[in-house]
Structures are given as C-alpha cells and as structure tokens.
C-alpha cells in the first residue's frame, strides 16, 4: 500500500504471464482487494456494478467465473481483469475497445510492456474525448449565436433561460456529469448507491427536458447551470 492505495498481489511471475495467458497492467485500488474465492455479490459490491454487468462481461469474454457447488466465484486473476475493465469503463471506453485492448495485452511479454499498452490506450481515449469536447463546444457556440439572433418572445427570458430548480444533491450530480464522471464514479464520489445515482440523473434529465444525460449536460451548459 502507498498513499492510501492498494495493489493486487502479483498474479504473474517474473518469467511468465498469468494463468489466463496475459500480463495484466498495474491498477491502483482505493481499498484492499477481496480475498479469493470472491463471490459474485462481493465482486459486484467491490467494483460498484450489478450481477448482470458481471454476466455481460463474461459473455464478452473479458472475465470468467468458476463454481464452488452452486456458488459463482472469481479468482485473483479475474479481480485484476475486472479492475482493468473498471478503469477503462470509467473513462468511457466501449466494450469493443476493451476487448481489443485485452487482445493486445495477450501478446505482451512483460508487465512493463502491459503497462505501456494500457498507457497508450488511455492516451488514445484522451485524444478522442478532447476531439469530442471540441465538437460540443463548437455546437454550443453555434446554438448561442442562433439564440442571440432570435427575437425573444415576451416572457421567454424568465425561468426557462435560468434553468429549472435543482436541489443540492441534483446540482452536485449534474456538475459531476458535466465533468465527465460515469454513474459509477458519481456514486462513489457522492457516497450513494448506483440506483440512487440513476434516479438522480433521470430526475435531472426530466427537469431539463432532456432525453439522456448527454442532452442534460448540454442544456445545463447552455443555460449557465454548470461551467463549460
């Protein structure tokens, strides 16, 4: 442990990869990893996901479970793989990209090479997000320009332009959404359950007349409710 972070005990030897034939990059955890065998409920709670999400990752070949009697359990390698998946999902990597990343990692010949592969994947994601952010800002500028040239109808510049009233928790949640936080990360930051965050996001979108969280953030920025 260092500076309040934890690392999984080595699951690879100096001479070879893990039992699944892949070197796994070092991932820092903010609390001690669960001891194996890890039951599905414990795995889901530790990573802030649902049982269904774990089943989905199994279907995609990203992790695999074993059985002890009727109980579905995971080993240390799967905990490490799930830690990597979680990091990738928190920055918005599509599952298909994570699958490609795992395929590339399967060819790594050392832990150092695996770390470099992950670093390059994260840099690529950052470039993609920067490009998307630039597009969103340009579209917002175009919207602002259009609105500035529209003739405002009487009474149209009241509460509609100020945005709806949000309570304190909704305001905090919206700000984190605008900063690119995933629902899982918001739940951890606000110390809420995953379903509570989903309910918050639905309420925020409803008040803003948005169809999804992306539209909600875009409208909130346009109305000056969050910093852009």
C-alpha positions in Angstrom: 0.0 0.0 0.0 1.2 3.5 -0.8 -0.6 6.9 -0.1 -3.9 5.1 0.7 -3.9 3.0 -2.4 -3.6 -0.8 -2.7 -2.3 -3.1 -5.4 -3.2 -6.7 -6.1 -0.6 -9.2 -5.1 1.4 -10.2 -8.2 -0.5 -12.7 -10.3 2.3 -13.1 -12.7 5.8 -14.4 -12.2 8.9 -12.8 -13.4 9.2 -15.4 -16.1 5.6 -15.7 -17.4 2.1 -14.4 -17.6 -1.0 -15.2 -15.6 -2.9 -18.4 -15.7 -5.1 -16.8 -18.4 -2.0 -16.3 -20.6 -1.9 -12.5 -20.2 0.2 -9.9 -18.3 -2.2 -7.5 -16.6 -1.2 -3.8 -16.1 -0.8 -2.5 -12.5 -4.1 -1.0 -11.3 -4.2 1.0 -8.1 -7.2 0.3 -5.8 -8.5 2.6 -3.1 -9.2 -0.2 -0.7 -7.8 -3.8 -0.1 -9.0 -6.2 -2.8 -11.3 -9.0 -1.7 -9.8 -12.3 -0.7 -10.4 -15.2 -3.1 -12.5 -17.0 -3.9 -14.7 -13.9 -4.5 -18.4 -14.5 -4.6 -20.3 -12.7 -7.3 -22.1 -10.5 -4.8 -18.8 -9.4 -3.3 -17.3 -8.8 -6.7 -20.3 -6.7 -7.7 -20.2 -4.6 -4.5 -16.4 -4.1 -4.6 -16.5 -2.6 -8.2 -19.9 -0.9 -7.9 -21.6 -2.9 -10.6 -24.5 -5.2 -10.9 -24.6 -9.0 -11.2 -26.0 -8.5 -14.7 -22.9 -6.4 -15.6 -20.6 -9.2 -14.5 -22.5 -11.7 -16.5 -22.3 -9.4 -19.5 -18.5 -9.2 -19.2 -18.4 -12.9 -19.0 -20.4 -13.2 -22.2 -17.9 -10.8 -23.9 -15.0 -13.0 -22.8 -13.5 -10.3 -20.5 -13.7 -12.3 -17.3 -14.7 -15.8 -16.3 -16.2 -17.4 -13.2 -15.8 -20.7 -11.6 -18.3 -22.6 -9.4 -17.9 -23.9 -5.9 -21.1 -26.0 -5.6 -23.9 -23.7 -6.6 -21.9 -20.6 -5.8 -20.4 -18.5 -8.6 -16.9 -17.2 -7.7 -13.9 -15.4 -9.1 -10.2 -15.8 -8.6 -7.4 -13.2 -8.2 -6.8 -13.0 -11.9 -10.5 -12.1 -12.6 -10.4 -9.4 -9.9 -7.3 -7.9 -11.6 -9.0 -8.1 -15.0 -12.2 -6.5 -13.6 -10.1 -3.7 -12.1 -8.7 -3.0 -15.5 -12.2 -3.2 -17.1 -13.5 -0.7 -14.5 -10.7 1.8 -15.2 -11.5 1.6 -18.9 -15.2 1.9 -18.4 -14.9 4.9 -16.1 -13.2 6.8 -18.9 -15.9 5.7 -21.3 -14.1 3.1 -23.4 -16.6 1.0 -25.4 -16.6 -2.7 -24.6 -15.4 -3.5 -28.1 -12.3 -1.3 -27.5 -11.7 -3.1 -24.2 -11.8 -6.4 -26.0 -9.2 -5.1 -28.4 -7.1 -4.0 -25.5 -7.2 -7.4 -23.9 -6.3 -9.0 -27.2 -3.3 -6.7 -27.5 -2.3 -7.4 -23.9 -2.4 -11.1 -24.6 0.7 -10.6 -26.7 2.6 -8.6 -24.1 5.8 -10.3 -23.0 6.2 -8.5 -19.7 4.4 -6.5 -17.0 6.2 -3.3 -18.2 5.0 -3.8 -21.8 1.5 -4.4 -20.5 1.6 -1.1 -18.6 2.8 0.7 -21.8 -0.1 -0.8 -23.8 -2.6 0.4 -21.2 -1.0 3.9 -21.2 -1.3 4.1 -25.0 -4.9 3.1 -24.8 -5.7 5.7 -22.2 -3.8 8.4 -24.3 -5.9 7.4 -27.3 -9.1 7.8 -25.3 -8.0 11.2 -24.0 -7.4 12.3 -27.6 -10.9 11.1 -28.6 -12.5 12.9 -25.6 -10.7 16.1 -26.4 -11.9 15.9 -30.0 -15.5 15.3 -28.8 -15.3 18.1 -26.3 -14.1 20.5 -29.1 -17.1 19.4 -31.2 -19.5 20.0 -28.3 -18.1 23.5 -27.6 -18.4 24.4 -31.2 -22.0 23.3 -31.3 -22.8 25.2 -28.2 -21.2 28.3 -29.7 -23.4 27.9 -32.8 -26.5 27.4 -30.5 -25.6 30.6 -28.6 -25.2 32.5 -31.8 -28.5 31.4 -33.1 -30.3 32.2 -29.9 -28.7 35.7 -29.7 -30.2 36.5 -33.2 -33.6 35.2 -32.4 -36.3 37.7 -31.5 -37.2 36.8 -27.9 -40.9 36.5 -27.4 -42.4 38.3 -24.4 -41.9 36.3 -21.2 -39.5 33.9 -22.8 -36.4 35.1 -20.9 -37.7 34.2 -17.4 -37.3 30.9 -15.7 -36.8 29.0 -18.9 -33.5 30.8 -19.5 -32.4 30.4 -15.9 -33.0 26.7 -15.9 -35.0 24.5 -13.6 -34.6 24.5 -9.8 -32.4 21.6 -8.7 -31.8 20.5 -5.1 -28.3 20.4 -3.7 -27.7 16.7 -4.5 -29.0 17.1 -8.0 -26.8 20.1 -8.5 -23.7 18.2 -7.3 -24.6 15.3 -9.5 -25.1 17.5 -12.6 -21.7 19.2 -12.1 -20.0 15.7 -11.9 -21.9 14.7 -15.0 -20.6 17.8 -16.8 -17.1 16.9 -15.7 -17.4 13.5 -17.5 -17.9 11.3 -14.4 -19.6 8.0 -15.1 -22.6 6.9 -12.9 -20.4 4.5 -11.0 -17.8 7.2 -10.2 -20.6 9.7 -9.2 -22.0 7.1 -6.8 -18.5 6.7 -5.2 -17.9 10.5 -5.0 -21.3 11.3 -3.5 -21.4 8.1 -1.4 -24.6 6.9 -3.0 -25.9 3.6 -4.3 -25.8 3.0 -8.0 -29.6 3.0 -8.3 -29.8 6.3 -6.4 -27.5 8.0 -8.9 -29.6 6.6 -11.8 -32.7 8.1 -10.2 -30.9 11.4 -9.7 -29.8 11.5 -13.4 -33.3 10.7 -14.6 -34.8 13.5 -12.4 -32.2 15.9 -13.7 -32.9 15.0 -17.3 -36.6 15.3 -16.7 -36.3 18.7 -15.2 -34.2 19.9 -18.2 -36.5 18.3 -20.7 -33.6 16.1 -22.0 -33.7 12.6 -23.4 -30.4 11.4 -21.9 -27.5 12.5 -19.7 -25.6 13.9 -22.6 -28.5 16.2 -23.6 -29.0 17.2 -20.0 -25.4 18.3 -19.7 -25.5 20.2 -23.0 -28.7 22.0 -21.9 -27.3 22.8 -18.5 -24.1 24.3 -20.0 -26.3 26.4 -22.4 -28.4 27.7 -19.5 -25.3 28.5 -17.5 -26.1 26.0 -14.8 -22.6 24.4 -14.9 -19.3 25.6 -16.1 -18.3 24.7 -19.6 
